[in-house]
């Protein structure tokens, strides 16, 4: 290539062939020893967790096979539970389990949501750490303590609420109680005890810290610029929460709710201490008697025969599959919420 500069001609040789032989250089850093140890440890832990989950599923499937082989699909449509004579199923037990979990979620979600919003958007900075510690402390209370509290303290106070609901809203099917006499204030109160409603309240207190922790984490990730922008445009605190925080954390709210639902479905000891087992399904939440899959297993496992044990394993496998599906769905909602894709501002 020739280039004219003033009165001189400068010749520049460019080796086209050499340039065509160049290849892109790989850029990368050699991982350090700490990185390799962390990667290996985290991979090993993840594999162990998955192996345990698969092992639990296989164990339950193998142990439940005799019961499923005898009953087939009727296992999911039969309400009786008499394995020794070949008549058993989880229809009524699953119904009660879902009812208890539904009551717990309906009560816990508003409490969790409002508590999380108060901690992240209303409470002063010096108070937040204390509130977070108190809420997290609720999750550390053993299930048996909640069960004893519900059976010996809460139940005596909820009976009056149940009577009032039956008196004024008994025309709603699930709030009526068979055998009650709303017009007689001295009628027997035992028809309101050990009910699905009482068990649901106790389970709600147990799942509320989990839901609140998930929602609080998501609300704390709301971009500060969007909060300040809402205030700059004249929004009130509630307006900022309604237009910024809630849309941003919608996925976290749904995910936290579903995580709480998964915990409520599998709660055992607290339900065992409160409910009076029954196998005829009823939608009357305030009525005496209820049941759940986990409490059924806990109560009948010590005295179960070989075939009865297989029936209990089949019930446990059903609950395991439902809980696993709920938790996977919750994880998906939580992962989506952290991306900020739910924000509308």
Secondary structure in CASP SS format (residue, H / E / C, confidence):
PFRMAT SS
TARGET T0000
AUTHOR 0000-0000-0000
METHOD secondary structure of the structure
MODEL  1
X C 1.00
X E 1.00
X E 1.00
X E 1.00
X E 1.00
X C 1.00
X C 1.00
X E 1.00
X E 1.00
X E 1.00
X E 1.00
X C 1.00
X C 1.00
X C 1.00
X C 1.00
X H 1.00
X H 1.00
X H 1.00
X H 1.00
X H 1.00
X C 1.00
X C 1.00
X C 1.00
X C 1.00
X C 1.00
X C 1.00
X C 1.00
X C 1.00
X C 1.00
X C 1.00
X C 1.00
X C 1.00
X H 1.00
X H 1.00
X H 1.00
X H 1.00
X H 1.00
X H 1.00
X H 1.00
X H 1.00
X H 1.00
X H 1.00
X H 1.00
X H 1.00
X H 1.00
X H 1.00
X H 1.00
X H 1.00
X H 1.00
X H 1.00
X H 1.00
X H 1.00
X H 1.00
X H 1.00
X H 1.00
X H 1.00
X H 1.00
X H 1.00
X H 1.00
X H 1.00
X H 1.00
X H 1.00
X H 1.00
X H 1.00
X H 1.00
X H 1.00
X H 1.00
X H 1.00
X H 1.00
X H 1.00
X H 1.00
X H 1.00
X H 1.00
X H 1.00
X H 1.00
X H 1.00
X C 1.00
X C 1.00
X C 1.00
X C 1.00
X E 1.00
X E 1.00
X H 1.00
X H 1.00
X H 1.00
X C 1.00
X E 1.00
X E 1.00
X C 1.00
X C 1.00
X H 1.00
X H 1.00
X H 1.00
X H 1.00
X H 1.00
X H 1.00
X H 1.00
X H 1.00
X H 1.00
X H 1.00
X H 1.00
X H 1.00
X H 1.00
X H 1.00
X H 1.00
X H 1.00
X H 1.00
X H 1.00
X H 1.00
X H 1.00
X H 1.00
X H 1.00
X H 1.00
X H 1.00
X H 1.00
X H 1.00
X H 1.00
X H 1.00
X H 1.00
X H 1.00
X H 1.00
X H 1.00
X C 1.00
X C 1.00
X H 1.00
X H 1.00
X H 1.00
X H 1.00
X H 1.00
X H 1.00
X H 1.00
X H 1.00
X H 1.00
X H 1.00
X H 1.00
X H 1.00
X H 1.00
X H 1.00
X H 1.00
X H 1.00
X C 1.00
X C 1.00
X H 1.00
X H 1.00
X H 1.00
X H 1.00
X H 1.00
X H 1.00
X H 1.00
X H 1.00
X H 1.00
X H 1.00
X H 1.00
X H 1.00
X H 1.00
X H 1.00
X H 1.00
X H 1.00
X H 1.00
X H 1.00
X H 1.00
X H 1.00
X H 1.00
X H 1.00
X H 1.00
X H 1.00
X H 1.00
X H 1.00
X H 1.00
X C 1.00
X C 1.00
X C 1.00
X H 1.00
X H 1.00
X H 1.00
X C 1.00
X C 1.00
X C 1.00
X C 1.00
X C 1.00
X C 1.00
X C 1.00
X C 1.00
X C 1.00
X C 1.00
X C 1.00
X C 1.00
X C 1.00
X H 1.00
X H 1.00
X H 1.00
X H 1.00
X C 1.00
X C 1.00
X E 1.00
X H 1.00
X H 1.00
X H 1.00
X H 1.00
X H 1.00
X H 1.00
X H 1.00
X H 1.00
X H 1.00
X H 1.00
X H 1.00
X H 1.00
X H 1.00
X H 1.00
X H 1.00
X H 1.00
X H 1.00
X H 1.00
X H 1.00
X H 1.00
X H 1.00
X H 1.00
X H 1.00
X H 1.00
X C 1.00
X C 1.00
X C 1.00
X C 1.00
X H 1.00
X H 1.00
X H 1.00
X H 1.00
X H 1.00
X H 1.00
X H 1.00
X H 1.00
X H 1.00
X C 1.00
X C 1.00
X C 1.00
X C 1.00
X H 1.00
X H 1.00
X H 1.00
X H 1.00
X H 1.00
X H 1.00
X H 1.00
X H 1.00
X H 1.00
X H 1.00
X H 1.00
X H 1.00
X C 1.00
X H 1.00
X H 1.00
X H 1.00
X H 1.00
X H 1.00
X H 1.00
X H 1.00
X H 1.00
X H 1.00
X H 1.00
X H 1.00
X H 1.00
X H 1.00
X H 1.00
X H 1.00
X H 1.00
X H 1.00
X C 1.00
X C 1.00
X H 1.00
X H 1.00
X H 1.00
X H 1.00
X H 1.00
X H 1.00
X C 1.00
X C 1.00
X E 1.00
X C 1.00
X C 1.00
X C 1.00
X C 1.00
X C 1.00
X C 1.00
X C 1.00
X C 1.00
X C 1.00
X C 1.00
X E 1.00
X C 1.00
X E 1.00
X C 1.00
X C 1.00
X H 1.00
X H 1.00
X H 1.00
X H 1.00
X H 1.00
X H 1.00
X H 1.00
X H 1.00
X C 1.00
X C 1.00
X C 1.00
X C 1.00
X C 1.00
X H 1.00
X H 1.00
X H 1.00
X H 1.00
X H 1.00
X H 1.00
X H 1.00
X H 1.00
X H 1.00
X H 1.00
X H 1.00
X H 1.00
X H 1.00
X H 1.00
X H 1.00
X H 1.00
X H 1.00
X H 1.00
X H 1.00
X H 1.00
X H 1.00
X H 1.00
X H 1.00
X H 1.00
X H 1.00
X H 1.00
X H 1.00
X H 1.00
X H 1.00
X H 1.00
X H 1.00
X H 1.00
X C 1.00
X C 1.00
X C 1.00
X C 1.00
X C 1.00
X C 1.00
X C 1.00
X C 1.00
END
